[in-house]
Amino acid sequence: MFDSKSISILNNALNHLEKGFSGLPDFELILNTESLNETLIEVAERLKDNFPYFHPLYAGQMLKPPHPIARLAYMLALWINPNNHALDGGRASSAMEKEAVVNIAAMFGWDKFLGHLTSGGTMANLEALWISKKLHPEKMVVASEQAHYTHNRISEVLKLDFESVPCDYQARMDLEGLERILKTGKVGTVVATLGTTGVGSLDPLPEILELRKKYEFRVHVDSAYGGYFTLVDNLNEYCREVYDAITHVDSIVIDPHKHGLQPYGCGCVLFNDPDVGRFYKHDSPYTYFSSSDLHLGEISLECSRAGASAVALWATQRLYPMNKGGEFASNLAKSRSAALDLYNRLKCDSRFLTILEPDLDIVVWAPKAEKISQISQLSQEMFDLCAEHDLHLAVFNYPTNLLEGLWRNIVVDQNTVTCLRSCLIKPEHQDWMDQIWQIMDKVIDSMIPRSS
């Protein structure tokens, strides 16, 4: 199941890389290979204590291994271990980062922008909200109640007021609730989430942008999870309109270490206005001395950053260009197709309750029962039983107030309901849906006999 054939490709590339430094005097790195082997085998033994994130039967959280090209390029770069804080620490990898970020920005229709890679989506969102504070120091940040909790926490770190906006019954930001807050005149930034972590829903970005004309605020898009779906051709009309509007926002965050096939951690932040770079300006006498060119360290809050992340991303984009209709987009579309397939199977089965038709590739559902408390109990039971059959799902607590009019004749005796949730993040999930369904069918049949 694990790819090992590519190790020979890495060895070939490593020999090629070494020739680039052949003019240096020889020196030998002395290694105790026996101890090295023993320790690495011990590491491998410890790593067995993991869920099989790499396998299609892992259909739980948004976890999957990087593509082999990303893994190989990352490892190759580690023989040099470049630091993309300054050109002195990573000349080639800094150039590769800039090229990779240009490709990401082009995916959203931007050719003039400021942007760079980060250690992940949290840091990328922090930088976006930090710029918001610089521009609107006394105003608050708002995001939907289904947005990632990081926005509330980052606002606290930045000493910005934060308020959650209620969601509608599709788990999207409620526009009436947003406008009520906007009328106070206290909002500096609205965070629109394109792909919520919980259910993968897309906030109504075109309508949010219309409200910006009236109330004047920044629009930051957190598309850490869903950003790459702008490339796919099997979105519904609503989702297509949302992604088409993204070119008009002020800042964007996307995580290549999710759908971008990269190792952790690799995030990216983009700003529509390159002039915000003035807020990053600083003077460091010990890192900037060999070039007058713009250093990535001069447009990021992080200092040392792994150049290997940039190399891996660049190599992946080289092998799989991010074009609509290309292989990368086609594989991503398979994830959405798998989610729609699972959703339709669940919707047509009387033993299950569904919540939302997926916007992207996340499906949320639950075993059917008379009370919310019973549904929560059955969800946990099914989660455990599926794991015994090597099918790994996830559980998710969903607010029952968002179920009004959806789950009829269900007694609401709790404020939240525990559901089952699958992030069908691997393209292989499309081909494995029959096997996944067979296990789910067997498990649910043992819990809730099929109605006659």
C-alpha positions as CSV (number, residue, x, y, z in Angstrom):
1,M,0.0,0.0,0.0
2,F,2.9,2.4,0.7
3,D,4.8,3.7,-2.4
4,S,8.4,2.6,-2.1
5,K,9.3,2.5,-5.8
6,S,9.8,6.3,-5.9
7,I,12.8,6.0,-3.5
8,S,15.0,5.1,-6.5
9,I,13.7,8.3,-8.2
10,L,14.7,10.3,-5.1
11,N,18.2,8.7,-5.1
12,N,18.7,9.7,-8.8
13,A,17.6,13.3,-8.1
14,L,19.8,13.5,-5.1
15,N,22.9,12.4,-7.1
16,H,21.9,15.1,-9.7
17,L,21.6,17.7,-6.9
18,E,25.0,16.8,-5.5
19,K,26.7,17.4,-8.8
20,G,25.7,21.1,-8.4
21,F,28.2,21.4,-5.5
22,S,31.0,19.2,-7.0
23,G,33.5,22.1,-6.9
24,L,33.7,22.0,-3.1
25,P,36.3,20.1,-1.2
26,D,35.1,16.6,-0.2
27,F,34.0,15.9,3.3
28,E,32.4,12.8,4.8
29,L,29.4,12.7,7.1
30,I,30.1,9.9,9.6
31,L,27.0,7.9,10.4
32,N,26.4,4.9,12.6
33,T,24.2,3.2,10.1
34,E,23.3,0.4,12.5
35,S,22.0,2.8,15.2
36,L,20.3,4.8,12.5
37,N,18.5,1.8,11.2
38,E,17.5,0.7,14.7
39,T,16.1,4.1,15.6
40,L,14.2,4.4,12.3
41,I,12.6,1.0,12.8
42,E,11.6,2.1,16.3
43,V,10.0,5.2,14.7
44,A,8.1,3.0,12.2
45,E,6.8,0.8,15.0
46,R,5.5,3.9,16.9
47,L,3.9,5.2,13.7
48,K,1.8,2.1,13.4
49,D,-0.3,3.7,16.1
50,N,-2.3,5.7,13.6
51,F,-5.5,5.5,11.7
52,P,-4.9,4.6,8.0
53,Y,-5.2,8.1,6.7
54,F,-3.7,7.1,3.4
55,H,-6.4,4.4,2.6
56,P,-9.8,5.1,0.9
57,L,-11.5,3.3,3.9
58,Y,-10.3,6.3,6.0
59,A,-13.3,8.6,5.2
60,G,-13.3,10.7,8.3
61,Q,-11.4,13.9,8.9
62,M,-9.7,16.0,6.2
63,L,-6.5,14.0,6.3
64,K,-4.6,12.3,3.5
65,P,-1.0,11.8,2.5
66,P,0.8,14.2,0.2
67,H,1.3,13.3,-3.4
68,P,4.5,11.3,-4.1
69,I,5.9,14.3,-6.1
70,A,5.4,16.6,-3.1
71,R,6.9,14.0,-0.7
72,L,10.0,13.4,-2.9
73,A,10.6,17.1,-3.6
74,Y,10.3,17.9,0.1
75,M,12.8,15.2,1.0
76,L,15.2,16.3,-1.7
77,A,15.1,19.9,-0.4
78,L,15.9,18.6,3.1
79,W,19.5,17.7,2.1
80,I,20.0,21.5,1.8
81,N,17.2,22.5,4.3
82,P,16.6,26.0,2.9
83,N,15.0,28.8,5.0
84,N,12.7,31.0,3.0
85,H,12.8,33.9,5.5
86,A,15.5,35.5,3.4
87,L,17.2,35.0,0.1
88,D,20.5,34.2,1.9
89,G,18.8,31.1,3.4
90,G,17.0,29.8,0.3
91,R,17.7,31.4,-3.0
92,A,16.2,28.7,-5.2
93,S,13.4,27.8,-2.9
94,S,12.4,31.5,-2.5
95,A,12.1,31.9,-6.2
96,M,10.1,28.7,-6.3
97,E,7.8,30.0,-3.6
98,K,7.1,33.2,-5.5
99,E,6.3,31.2,-8.7
100,A,4.1,28.8,-6.8
101,V,2.1,31.6,-5.2
102,V,1.7,33.4,-8.5
103,N,0.0,30.2,-9.7
104,I,-2.3,30.1,-6.7
105,A,-3.3,33.8,-7.2
106,A,-4.0,33.2,-10.9
107,M,-6.4,30.5,-9.9
108,F,-8.5,33.2,-8.3
109,G,-8.0,35.7,-11.2
110,W,-5.4,37.8,-9.5
111,D,-2.2,39.0,-11.4
112,K,-1.4,42.0,-9.1
113,F,-1.2,40.9,-5.4
114,L,0.9,40.4,-2.4
115,G,1.2,36.9,-1.0
116,H,3.4,34.1,0.4
117,L,3.3,30.7,1.9
118,T,2.8,30.1,5.7
119,S,3.1,27.3,8.1
120,G,-0.7,26.7,7.8
121,G,-4.1,28.2,7.6
122,T,-4.1,29.5,11.1
123,M,-1.0,31.6,10.5
124,A,-2.3,32.7,7.1
125,N,-5.6,33.9,8.7
126,L,-3.7,35.7,11.5
127,E,-1.8,37.7,8.9
128,A,-5.0,38.6,7.0
129,L,-6.7,39.8,10.2
130,W,-3.5,41.6,11.3
131,I,-3.7,43.6,8.1
132,S,-7.4,44.2,8.9
133,K,-6.4,45.7,12.2
134,K,-3.8,47.9,10.7
135,L,-6.5,49.3,8.3
136,H,-9.4,49.3,10.8
137,P,-7.8,49.4,14.2
138,E,-11.0,50.1,16.2
139,K,-13.4,47.9,14.3
140,M,-14.5,44.3,14.8
141,V,-14.2,41.1,12.9
142,V,-17.3,39.0,12.1
143,A,-17.6,35.5,10.8
144,S,-20.4,32.9,10.7
145,E,-21.1,30.7,13.7
146,Q,-20.0,27.7,11.5
147,A,-16.7,29.4,10.6
148,H,-13.5,28.0,12.0
149,Y,-12.9,28.8,15.7
150,T,-9.5,30.2,14.8
151,H,-11.0,33.6,13.8
152,N,-12.4,34.2,17.2
153,R,-9.2,33.2,18.8
154,I,-7.0,35.2,16.4
155,S,-9.2,38.3,17.1
156,E,-8.5,37.8,20.8
157,V,-4.8,37.6,20.2
158,L,-4.9,40.8,18.0
159,K,-7.2,42.5,20.6
160,L,-9.9,42.9,18.0
161,D,-13.6,42.6,18.9
162,F,-15.3,39.6,17.4
163,E,-18.9,38.6,16.8
164,S,-20.4,35.5,15.3
165,V,-23.1,35.8,12.7
166,P,-26.0,33.3,12.8
167,C,-26.3,30.7,10.1
168,D,-29.3,29.8,7.9
169,Y,-30.6,26.3,7.5
170,Q,-27.9,25.5,4.9
171,A,-25.2,26.3,7.5
172,R,-24.3,29.5,5.5
173,M,-23.9,33.0,6.9
174,D,-27.3,34.5,7.4
175,L,-27.4,37.8,5.4
176,E,-30.1,39.4,7.6
177,G,-28.1,38.6,10.7
178,L,-25.0,40.0,9.1
179,E,-26.7,43.2,8.1
180,R,-28.0,43.8,11.6
181,I,-24.4,43.8,12.8
182,L,-23.2,45.9,9.9
183,K,-25.8,48.6,10.7
184,T,-23.9,49.3,13.9
185,G,-21.0,50.7,11.9
186,K,-18.5,48.8,14.0
187,V,-17.5,46.1,11.5
188,G,-14.1,46.4,9.8
189,T,-13.8,42.9,8.3
190,V,-16.3,40.2,7.3
191,V,-14.8,36.7,7.1
192,A,-16.6,34.6,4.4
193,T,-15.9,30.9,4.7
194,L,-15.7,28.9,1.4
195,G,-15.8,25.4,2.8
196,T,-16.6,25.3,6.5
197,T,-14.7,22.7,8.4
198,G,-17.9,21.2,9.7
199,V,-20.1,20.7,6.7
200,G,-18.2,22.2,3.8
201,S,-20.7,25.0,3.2
202,L,-20.0,28.1,1.2
203,D,-21.0,31.5,2.6
204,P,-23.0,33.7,0.2
205,L,-20.0,35.7,-1.1
206,P,-21.8,37.7,-4.0
207,E,-24.4,39.0,-1.5
208,I,-21.7,39.9,1.1
209,L,-19.9,41.9,-1.6
210,E,-23.1,43.7,-2.4
211,L,-23.4,44.7,1.3
212,R,-19.8,46.0,1.2
213,K,-21.0,48.7,-1.3
214,K,-23.4,50.0,1.4
215,Y,-21.4,49.5,4.6
216,E,-17.7,49.6,3.5
217,F,-15.8,46.8,5.1
218,R,-13.0,44.4,4.2
219,V,-13.9,41.0,2.9
220,H,-11.6,38.2,3.8
221,V,-12.2,34.8,2.4
222,D,-11.1,31.8,4.4
223,S,-10.9,29.1,1.8
224,A,-8.3,27.0,3.6
225,Y,-10.4,23.9,2.9
226,G,-12.4,24.7,-0.2
227,G,-10.3,27.1,-2.2
228,Y,-9.1,24.7,-4.9
229,F,-12.7,23.8,-5.8
230,T,-12.9,26.9,-7.9
231,L,-11.2,24.7,-10.6
232,V,-13.8,21.9,-10.8
233,D,-16.6,21.6,-13.3
234,N,-19.2,19.8,-11.3
235,L,-20.3,22.5,-8.8
236,N,-23.9,23.5,-8.6
237,E,-25.0,27.0,-9.8
238,Y,-24.9,28.6,-6.3
239,C,-21.3,27.3,-5.6
240,R,-20.1,28.4,-9.1
241,E,-21.4,32.0,-8.5
242,V,-19.6,32.1,-5.1
243,Y,-16.3,31.1,-6.5
244,D,-16.7,33.4,-9.5
245,A,-17.0,36.3,-7.0
246,I,-13.8,35.6,-5.1
247,T,-11.7,37.8,-7.4
248,H,-13.4,40.9,-5.8
249,V,-12.4,40.2,-2.2
250,D,-9.6,41.8,-0.2
251,S,-7.7,38.8,1.0
252,I,-7.8,35.0,0.6
253,V,-6.4,32.1,2.6
254,I,-5.9,28.6,1.1
255,D,-4.2,25.5,2.5
256,P,-2.2,23.6,-0.1
257,H,-1.7,20.9,2.6
258,K,-5.3,20.0,2.2
259,H,-6.6,19.6,-1.4
260,G,-3.3,20.9,-2.7
261,L,-1.6,17.5,-2.2
262,Q,1.1,18.9,0.2
263,P,2.7,17.8,3.4
264,Y,1.9,19.7,6.6
265,G,2.4,22.6,7.0
266,C,1.7,24.6,4.0
267,G,-0.7,27.5,3.9
268,C,-1.0,30.6,1.8
269,V,-2.2,34.1,2.3
270,L,-3.0,36.6,-0.6
271,F,-3.8,40.3,-0.5
272,N,-5.5,42.0,-3.5
273,D,-3.7,45.2,-2.8
274,P,0.1,44.9,-2.9
275,D,0.4,48.2,-1.0
276,V,-0.4,46.4,2.3
277,G,3.2,45.3,2.2
278,R,4.0,48.6,3.8
279,F,2.8,47.2,7.1
280,Y,5.3,44.4,7.0
281,K,8.3,46.6,6.5
282,H,11.1,46.1,9.0
283,D,14.9,46.4,9.3
284,S,16.9,43.3,10.1
285,P,20.6,43.9,10.0
286,Y,21.6,40.3,10.3
287,T,19.5,38.6,7.6
288,Y,19.3,41.1,4.7
289,F,22.7,41.8,3.3
290,S,23.3,40.0,0.1
291,S,20.5,41.2,-2.2
292,S,18.5,44.3,-2.9
293,D,15.5,42.2,-4.1
294,L,12.4,41.9,-2.1
295,H,12.8,39.2,0.5
296,L,9.9,36.9,1.5
297,G,10.8,37.7,5.1
298,E,9.8,41.3,4.4
299,I,6.2,40.4,3.5
300,S,5.5,37.8,6.2
301,L,5.0,37.8,10.0
302,E,6.8,34.4,10.4
303,C,10.5,34.4,10.4
304,S,12.1,31.0,9.6
305,R,9.9,29.1,7.2
306,A,10.6,25.7,5.6
307,G,11.9,26.2,2.0
308,A,11.1,22.5,1.5
309,S,7.4,23.4,1.6
310,A,7.8,25.8,-1.3
311,V,9.9,23.2,-3.3
312,A,7.3,20.5,-2.8
313,L,4.4,22.8,-3.9
314,W,6.3,24.1,-6.9
315,A,7.1,20.5,-8.0
316,T,3.4,19.5,-7.6
317,Q,2.2,22.4,-9.6
318,R,4.8,21.6,-12.3
319,L,3.5,18.1,-12.6
320,Y,-0.2,19.0,-12.1
321,P,-0.9,22.5,-13.4
322,M,-3.9,24.1,-11.7
323,N,-6.0,24.5,-14.8
324,K,-9.7,24.0,-15.2
325,G,-10.2,20.7,-17.0
326,G,-6.7,19.5,-16.1
327,E,-5.8,16.3,-14.2
328,F,-5.6,18.1,-10.9
329,A,-9.1,19.6,-11.3
330,S,-10.5,16.3,-12.5
331,N,-9.2,14.5,-9.4
332,L,-10.7,17.1,-7.2
333,A,-14.1,16.8,-9.0
334,K,-14.0,13.1,-8.1
335,S,-14.1,14.0,-4.5
336,R,-17.3,16.0,-5.0
337,S,-18.8,13.2,-7.1
338,A,-18.1,10.8,-4.3
339,A,-19.7,13.1,-1.8
340,L,-22.9,13.4,-3.9
341,D,-22.9,9.6,-4.4
342,L,-22.8,9.0,-0.7
343,Y,-25.4,11.7,0.0
344,N,-27.9,10.3,-2.5
345,R,-27.5,6.8,-1.1
346,L,-28.1,8.1,2.4
347,K,-31.1,10.2,1.4
348,C,-32.8,7.2,-0.3
349,D,-32.3,5.0,2.7
350,S,-35.0,5.2,5.4
351,R,-32.5,4.2,8.1
352,F,-30.6,7.5,7.8
353,L,-31.2,11.2,8.2
354,T,-29.3,13.6,6.1
355,I,-28.7,17.3,6.7
356,L,-27.4,19.1,3.6
357,E,-26.6,18.3,0.1
358,P,-22.8,18.8,0.0
359,D,-21.5,22.0,-1.5
360,L,-18.1,20.4,-1.8
361,D,-16.9,17.0,-0.6
362,I,-18.1,16.8,3.1
363,V,-21.2,14.7,3.9
364,V,-22.9,14.8,7.3
365,W,-25.7,12.3,8.3
366,A,-27.0,10.3,11.2
367,P,-28.9,7.0,11.9
368,K,-32.6,7.7,12.3
369,A,-34.3,7.6,15.7
370,E,-37.2,9.3,17.5
371,K,-35.1,11.6,19.7
372,I,-32.0,13.7,19.2
373,S,-30.4,12.1,22.2
374,Q,-31.0,8.6,20.6
375,I,-29.6,9.8,17.3
376,S,-26.5,11.0,19.0
377,Q,-26.1,7.7,20.8
378,L,-26.6,5.7,17.6
379,S,-24.1,7.9,15.7
380,Q,-21.4,7.2,18.2
381,E,-22.3,3.5,18.1
382,M,-22.1,3.4,14.3
383,F,-18.8,5.3,14.4
384,D,-17.3,2.5,16.7
385,L,-18.8,-0.4,14.7
386,C,-17.6,0.9,11.4
387,A,-14.1,1.3,12.8
388,E,-14.2,-2.4,13.7
389,H,-14.8,-3.1,10.0
390,D,-11.8,-0.9,9.1
391,L,-14.1,2.0,7.9
392,H,-13.1,5.1,9.7
393,L,-15.6,8.0,9.9
394,A,-15.7,11.1,12.0
395,V,-18.3,12.5,14.5
396,F,-19.6,16.0,14.5
397,N,-21.8,18.0,16.8
398,Y,-24.4,20.0,14.9
399,P,-26.7,22.7,16.4
400,T,-30.3,21.4,16.5
401,N,-31.6,25.0,15.9
402,L,-30.4,24.6,12.3
403,L,-32.5,21.5,11.8
404,E,-35.9,23.3,12.1
405,G,-38.2,22.0,9.4
406,L,-35.7,19.5,8.2
407,W,-35.9,16.5,10.5
408,R,-39.7,16.3,11.0
409,N,-41.3,14.4,13.9
410,I,-38.0,14.2,15.8
411,V,-38.1,15.1,19.5
412,V,-35.5,17.8,20.2
413,D,-34.2,17.0,23.7
414,Q,-30.7,18.4,23.2
415,N,-29.1,21.6,21.8
416,T,-26.7,19.7,19.6
417,V,-26.9,16.4,17.8
418,T,-23.9,14.1,17.3
419,C,-23.8,13.2,13.6
420,L,-21.4,11.2,11.4
421,R,-19.2,13.1,9.0
422,S,-17.0,12.2,6.1
423,C,-14.5,14.3,4.2
424,L,-14.2,12.4,0.9
425,I,-10.9,14.2,0.2
426,K,-9.3,11.5,-1.8
427,P,-10.1,11.0,-5.5
428,E,-10.0,7.2,-4.8
429,H,-13.2,7.6,-2.7
430,Q,-15.2,7.7,-5.9
431,D,-14.1,4.2,-6.9
432,W,-14.4,2.9,-3.3
433,M,-17.9,4.1,-2.6
434,D,-19.5,0.6,-3.1
435,Q,-17.1,-0.9,-0.6
436,I,-17.7,2.0,1.8
437,W,-21.4,1.6,1.4
438,Q,-21.3,-2.2,1.9
439,I,-19.7,-1.7,5.3
440,M,-22.1,1.1,6.3
441,D,-25.1,-1.0,5.2
442,K,-24.0,-4.0,7.2
443,V,-23.4,-1.9,10.3
444,I,-26.6,0.1,10.2
445,D,-28.6,-3.1,9.5
446,S,-27.3,-4.6,12.7
447,M,-28.4,-1.5,14.5
448,I,-31.6,-0.5,12.7
449,P,-33.3,-3.3,10.7
450,R,-34.3,-2.3,7.3
451,S,-38.0,-1.2,7.1
452,S,-40.3,-3.5,5.1
